[in-house]
Amino acid sequence: MPSTSHSLSQSLDAIDQPALEQSLEQHGSGVLRRLLPVTQCHQLSSLYPQPGLFRSRVIMARHGFGRGEYQYFRYPLPAIVQQLRETLYPLLVPLANRWNEHMGLETRYPDAHCDFIRHCHGAGQQRPTPLLLQYGPQDYNCLHQDLYGEQVFPLQVAILLSEPGQDFTGGEFVLTEQRPRMQSRPQVIGLKQGDAVVFAVHQRPVKGVRGYYRVNMRHGVSRVHSGQRHTLGIIFHDAQ
């Protein structure tokens, strides 16, 4: 696959980190527009039929996860996937550590992703979790959380590789927030091809009148009406 380090570096340099953190603090999510160019999106989507790149394939309907399928990459990860993991992680570490502090959790995350992965592997979580997801007509993904063991980084990223209205219709990214003693609050996040959404994996702190409390987050994808939708998921912790 051709190197796209220059264009990715430009996209990363253009990120307004204070605005991203503010959105994550307020909503549990934030969007990075045009993180990947269209050519890179196509190249990543084209990896899906290459089984040698993946460690496992999951048919969602067999497990009650929805409809559609996804594949977890094996190590070594494709260069662009590894680069995304290593470069996005340090942008999110300051917020992740603040969140844990506000929630009264002792865990603090190291600055470099390689050091965090070393912790994961030492805890027996050695299987890579970045994945490609593929949806066709009538496919969807039930609301869920991507937890694979005790070592959990509280933020993850999903990058839309297909163009809404052109490659597929429907298939919106959905995020829900379960607040204590209240009804769940949904968000539908509009994405274009190459956009990334950063969101809470499972819990995030919200400040109330008596201090911070925890809200529970879940994410999924609404039903695809037509076409084919591909997504790249960047999860920063590995699996058992």
C-alpha positions in Angstrom: 0.0 0.0 0.0 1.5 3.4 -0.9 2.6 5.6 2.0 0.3 8.4 3.1 2.3 9.5 6.1 2.6 13.1 4.7 -1.2 13.6 4.2 -2.0 11.9 7.5 0.5 14.1 9.3 -1.1 17.1 7.8 -4.5 16.0 8.9 -3.2 15.3 12.4 -1.5 18.7 12.6 -4.8 20.4 11.6 -6.7 18.9 14.5 -8.0 21.5 16.9 -7.3 19.5 20.1 -9.1 21.9 22.5 -12.2 21.8 20.4 -12.1 18.0 20.2 -11.7 17.7 23.9 -14.5 20.1 24.5 -16.8 18.1 22.3 -15.8 14.9 24.0 -16.4 16.5 27.4 -19.9 17.7 26.5 -21.1 14.9 24.3 -18.8 11.9 24.7 -17.9 12.2 21.0 -16.1 14.4 18.5 -15.6 14.4 14.8 -12.3 14.8 12.9 -13.2 15.9 9.4 -11.3 14.5 6.4 -8.8 12.6 8.5 -8.1 10.3 5.5 -8.1 11.1 1.8 -10.5 9.3 -0.5 -7.8 7.3 -2.1 -6.7 5.9 1.3 -10.3 5.1 2.1 -10.6 3.0 -1.1 -7.3 1.3 -0.4 -8.3 0.3 3.1 -11.8 -0.9 2.0 -10.0 -3.1 -0.7 -8.2 -5.0 2.1 -11.4 -6.7 3.3 -11.3 -9.7 0.8 -7.6 -10.5 1.8 -8.0 -13.1 4.6 -4.2 -13.3 5.2 -4.4 -9.8 6.8 -6.9 -10.8 9.5 -6.9 -13.0 12.6 -10.6 -13.6 12.7 -13.9 -12.9 10.9 -17.2 -12.3 12.8 -20.7 -12.8 11.2 -22.8 -10.6 13.4 -26.1 -12.4 13.0 -24.5 -15.6 14.4 -23.9 -13.9 17.8 -26.9 -11.6 18.0 -24.7 -8.5 17.3 -26.9 -7.3 14.4 -26.3 -8.0 10.7 -23.1 -7.5 8.7 -19.6 -8.7 9.4 -16.2 -7.5 10.5 -12.6 -8.8 10.6 -9.9 -8.1 13.1 -6.5 -7.4 11.7 -3.6 -9.6 12.7 -0.1 -8.4 13.7 1.8 -6.9 12.1 -0.9 -4.3 11.3 -1.0 -2.6 7.9 1.3 0.5 8.1 -1.5 3.1 8.0 -3.5 1.3 10.7 -0.4 1.1 13.0 0.3 4.8 12.3 -3.2 5.8 13.2 -3.1 3.9 16.4 0.3 5.4 17.4 -0.5 9.0 16.4 -4.1 9.3 17.6 -3.4 7.7 21.0 -1.2 10.5 22.4 -3.7 13.2 21.4 -6.3 11.4 23.6 -4.1 10.5 26.6 -4.5 13.8 28.5 -8.3 13.6 28.3 -8.3 9.9 29.2 -6.3 10.5 32.3 -8.5 13.4 33.3 -11.6 11.3 32.9 -10.2 8.6 35.1 -9.3 11.1 37.7 -12.8 12.6 37.7 -14.3 9.1 37.9 -12.0 8.1 40.9 -10.1 5.5 38.9 -6.5 4.9 39.7 -5.3 3.9 36.2 -3.2 6.5 34.3 -2.1 6.0 30.7 1.4 6.4 29.4 2.2 8.9 26.8 3.2 6.4 24.1 0.9 3.8 22.7 3.7 1.2 22.6 4.0 1.4 26.4 0.3 1.0 26.9 0.3 -2.1 24.6 3.1 -3.5 26.7 0.7 -3.2 29.7 -2.0 -5.0 27.7 0.3 -7.8 26.7 1.6 -8.2 30.2 -2.1 -8.6 31.4 -2.6 -11.4 28.8 -4.4 -9.1 26.2 -2.2 -9.9 23.2 -4.6 -10.0 20.2 -4.9 -6.9 18.1 -8.3 -5.2 18.0 -8.2 -2.7 15.0 -10.9 -4.0 12.5 -12.6 -3.5 9.2 -16.5 -3.6 9.2 -18.6 -4.3 6.2 -22.3 -3.7 5.9 -24.7 -4.4 3.0 -28.4 -3.7 2.5 -30.5 -4.3 5.7 -27.3 -4.7 7.8 -26.9 -2.9 11.1 -24.8 -3.1 14.3 -26.5 -3.4 17.7 -25.6 -1.0 20.5 -22.5 -2.3 22.2 -19.2 -1.6 24.0 -15.8 -2.8 22.8 -14.3 -4.2 26.0 -11.8 -7.0 25.7 -10.3 -7.4 29.2 -9.3 -5.5 32.2 -7.0 -3.1 30.3 -9.2 -0.6 28.6 -8.4 2.7 27.0 -11.6 4.8 27.4 -11.7 6.3 23.9 -11.7 4.8 20.4 -12.0 6.0 16.8 -14.2 4.9 13.8 -13.3 6.1 10.3 -16.0 6.0 7.6 -14.4 4.6 4.4 -17.5 4.9 2.2 -19.4 7.9 0.9 -22.9 8.3 2.2 -25.5 8.8 -0.6 -23.1 7.5 -3.2 -21.8 4.1 -1.9 -24.6 3.5 0.6 -27.7 5.0 2.1 -28.8 4.8 5.8 -26.2 3.3 8.1 -25.7 6.3 10.4 -23.4 6.1 13.4 -25.4 6.1 16.6 -24.2 6.8 20.2 -26.3 6.5 23.3 -25.7 7.8 26.8 -27.3 6.2 29.8 -27.5 8.7 32.7 -28.4 7.6 36.3 -32.1 7.5 36.9 -32.8 9.1 33.5 -33.8 7.8 30.0 -31.0 7.1 27.5 -29.9 10.0 25.3 -29.2 9.2 21.6 -26.9 10.9 19.2 -26.8 10.4 15.4 -23.4 11.6 14.1 -23.2 12.6 10.5 -20.0 11.5 8.8 -18.6 11.8 5.3 -16.0 9.6 3.6 -12.7 10.0 5.4 -14.2 11.5 8.6 -13.4 10.0 11.9 -15.5 10.0 15.1 -13.8 9.8 18.4 -16.0 8.5 21.2 -16.2 7.0 24.7 -15.7 3.2 24.8 -17.9 2.5 27.9 -18.0 5.3 30.6 -17.3 8.9 30.8 -17.6 11.5 33.6 -20.2 14.2 33.7 -20.1 17.1 36.2 -23.2 17.5 38.3 -24.1 19.7 41.2 -22.5 17.3 43.7 -19.4 16.6 41.6 -18.7 14.1 38.8 -20.8 11.1 38.1 -20.4 8.3 35.5 -22.6 7.8 32.4 -22.6 4.6 30.4 -22.0 4.9 26.6 -22.9 2.5 23.8 -22.5 2.8 20.1 -23.8 1.1 16.9 -24.9 1.6 13.3 -28.4 2.0 12.1 -29.8 -0.1 9.2 -28.2 0.3 5.8 -30.9 0.8 3.2 -28.8 0.2 0.0 -25.2 -0.2 -1.1 -22.1 -1.2 0.9 -20.6 0.6 3.9 -17.0 0.0 5.2 -15.6 1.4 8.4 -12.1 1.2 10.0 -12.2 0.8 13.8 -9.2 1.9 15.8 -9.3 0.4 19.3 -6.3 1.2 21.4 -6.3 -1.8 23.8 -5.7 -5.3 22.7 -7.9 -8.4 23.5 -7.5 -11.5 25.6 
